[in-house]
């Protein structure tokens, strides 16, 4: 055969350079998609990004007063505003790592990349949701940030895990608690485990159009209950985690959640500070094949921390008070 075949590499950019460059980018994109598709909490609270450092400050202020003015009296600025702060720390890097023994297998079989990427994205998403939902419950148990202000609150109903009517009533009670603390009506959220989510879905008030709630038995979805958008998640904490301790974590995440049914919160109640968002690496930063291991190491990671911002904006629906 005269001459040589010209090989077309589907992984090259503009027919030049590394022949797996596009494969890496495709893999990265799949991880980002998997994280976003499975994540519940990312858009339901405050997220701040920092470039450097290990902690960020969230200043807190409380309300001022008002008084009638007596004509002729000097205005002296008698009203005061109390101040405090909440500090959120960056935890250590959280990562999901997979070693693939055969590079050709990864490059030729797109299904493998999709499977690995989805699992890595789900692992990071699960950790994110678990921590932030735990923080939402802890916020409801926290004391006021500023002296004279409001702390978190709870709504206790012994049958809230097993009676859909009681559970829906508890959401109305939680909304009332937030109203009485002047928490804004918009951006209120709650999460339920599937058992309680579907149990409450059988309550006519969740699916009856006369209540303008927007739930659907056919689709298995809630709309809003008492102005609270309710999401379904397996990551609502419901076990005793008070003895858990992780040296890599610099924020409090744990407590006794055995009696927790659902956290209910305003978007301002909790926060996430991130120094590095979701990032993907392949063996080395330049993507080289690891000859000494005859394979490739795929890593998805982020560097973030989560914490309480406004405890007055959080309420816990529970079947009984947690044991101290």
N, C-alpha and C positions, 0 to 999 in steps of 0.2 A: 504494500500500500504506500503510495507516494505521499510524503509529508506526514504531519501529525494532526490529530484532531484538536480543534479549539474547544476548550472546556468552558461551558457556561456555569458559573457558580451563583445560584440563587441567593446566597448569603452575602455577595459582594455589593458594595455601593458604587454605582456607575461603572461596573466592570473592572474595578481596581481595588487594591488594598486587601485587607484580610477577608478570606472567603467565608467567614462566619460572623461578620459584623452585624448583619441584619438579623441573624438568628438570636444574638444576645439581646438586641433591642426588642424583638418580638417577645422574648421570654420576660423581659422587664415589664412590658406593657401588660402581659397577662397577669402578673402579680399585682400590679396596681389595680387592674379591673377586679380581680378576685377580692381584694381588700375592700374596695368601695362598694361592691355588690353585696357583701355579707355584713358590713359594718352598720350598726344601729346608732351608735352614740356620737359619731364624729361631728354631726351637724346640730346636735341637741344641747351643746354647751359652748362655753367660750374657749377658743383656742388661740394661744399667742405663740409666735415663733421668735426665738432669740438666736443671735449669731454666735455669741460666746457666753461663758459663765456657766454656773450651775444652779442659779436660783433667780427668780424674777419676783418683783414686788407688785402687788395689787393694792393700791391705797383704798381705804374704806372711810366713809364719812357717815354721820347720822343726821337726823333732821334738826332744824332750828325751830325757834318759836316765833310768836308774834304778840304784840301788845298794843293797846290803844295809846295814842299820843295825847298828852295834855297840852293845850296851847300855851306857848310861852316857855315850856320846859325844853331844855337842851337835849338833842338826840345824841346819845353817847355810845351807840353800838352795843347795847346791853345783851343782845342775843349772842349765843355761842354755837359753834359747830364742833362736835367731837370727832376726833380722827383716830384711826388705827390702820393696820395693814394685814394682809394675808400674804404669806410667802409660799410659793410653789417651787419645789426642787426638781431638778433633772435626775431621773434614775439612771442606772447603768444601761448600756446598750442591750436591747432585746433583739434577738436574731433567730431566724429559722435557717438551718444549714442542711444541705443535701449533697452527698458525694455521688457522682455518676461514674461508674467504672469504665464505660466505653463512650468516648466522645462521638464516634460515628453514630451510635445508637441515638444519642440526643439530637444530633444534627439532621438525621434522616427521618426520624419519627416524630412528627409534630405532636402527636397525641401524648407522648411522654412529657414534653415540655409543658403542655397545657395541664396535665395532671399534677406535675410537681409544682407548677406555679400556683395553681388553685389551692393546693394544700398549704403552701407557704403563706399565701395571702390570708387564708382562713385562720391559720394559727396565730398570726399577728393581730388579725381583726378580733379574734376571740379574747386574746389577752387585753386588748384595748377596751373592749366592751366590759369585760369582767372588772377591771380596775375602776373604770368610770362609774359603773353602776354601784359598786361597793362604796365609792366616794359619795355618790348621791344619797345613799342610806346614812352614811356617817355624817353628812351635812345635816340631815334631819335630826340627828342626835347631838349636834354641836351647840355650844353656847354662843351667845351674841358676840359679834366681832367688836362692837363698840359698846361701852357702858351705857345702859339705858335703852339699848336696842333690843331686837328680837332674836331669839335663837331658833333652832329648828323645832319641829313639832311632829306629833304622831297621831294617827287615827287608829284606835284599837277596836277590832270587831272579831270576836272569837270564831265566827263561822266564815270569815272572809275568804278562806281557801277552798271552802266546800259549798258555799251557797252563792250563786251568781247574783241574786237580788241584793244580798248583803254587800257583796263586793262592789257592785255599781253604786249603791248608797254610800259606800266608803269613799269613792271618788268624788261624789258631791260634797261630802264632809271635808275632804282634803282641799277642794276648791274654795270652800268657805274659809278654811284656815288661812289660805293664801290671801283671799280677799281682805280678811280682817287685819292683815299686815301690810296692806296697800301694795301687794305685788302685782305687777302689770298683768292684764288679762291675756295678752298674746304670749306666744312662746312658752306655753306650759306643756309638760310632757310627763308620761308615765310609762313604765314597762311592766309586763307580766310574763310569767312562764306560760308555755302553751296550755297546760291544764286549766289554769285560771282564766287565760285569755278566751278559750272556747267555752268555758263554763259561763262566763259573763255574757258571751255573745248570744246565749239563749234567752237572755232577758229582753223582753219586748222593747224596752227603752233604748237599747243599743241599736236595734235594727228597724224600729218603727219610724217611718218618715214623719209622723206627726210631731216627733220630738226634734226633728231637724238635726239628727246626730250623724246620719250618713253611713251607718254600718250595713253590712250585707251578709246574710246567711249563705247565699250562693257563693260569694267570693271568700267567705271566712275572714272578713275584715271589720275592724271598728272604724268609726269616724272619730268624732270628738264626744267626750262625756264631760259635761259641766265645763266646757272650754278646754279640756285636757286632751291632747293627742296621745292616744295609747298605742304603743308598739309591743310586738311579741318578741321574746328573746329567751333562750335557754340560759343566759348569763345573769339573770336576776339572782342575787345571792340568797341562799336559803339553808346554809349549813353553818355550823359553829367553826369559825376561822380565827377565833380569838388567840389561839396558840401559834398561829402561823407567823413566821418571821423570815424575811429575805434580806440578807446584807446588801444586796444590789439595789434595794429600794430605799429611797430617801424621803418618802412621804408615807403617812399612815393609810393603810388600805384595809385593815382587817378588824373583825369584831365577831360577835355572836349574832348570826343572821338566821337562826333557826325559826324565829317567829315572823320574819319578814315576808310580806306578801308582794308589795310593790313600792318602789320609790316613786314619788311624785315631786316634780321640781320645775322651777322656772329656769330658763337658759342661763341666767346669771348665777345660779347656785354653785356650780362647780366649774373648774377650768382645767385646761391642759396646756402645759408649756413644752414646746419642742425645740430642741437644738438641731436635730436632724430628722427630717421626715423620712418616709419610706424610701429606702435605697437598695439597689441591687448590685451585687458584685459577682464576678465569675472567676474563681480560682485566685487570680491576682487582679490588681486594678486595670492592667492592660489586657486581661482576658487570656493570658497564655495557658496552654494545655500543661497540666502538671505531669511532666514526664516521669518523675520519680514515683508517682502514685498511679500512673496510667489511667487518668480520668480527669474529671473536672468537678470543682467544688462550687456549688451554687448557694449564694447567701442572700437572704432578704432581711433587712433590719431597720430599726428606727431607734432614736434616742429621745425619750420624752418623760414627762412626769405629770401626775394628776393630783388635784387637791380641792379643798373646800374654799369657796369664795364668799358666798352669802348664805349662811345657814338659815336665815329667816325665809329664804326662797325655796326651802325643801321640806317635804313632809313624808313620813313613812307610814304606809298602811301595814298594820301588823295584827297578828292574832292575839298577842300578849306582849307585854313589855319585855325587852331583852334582860337576861339575867346578868347582873354586874359581877 
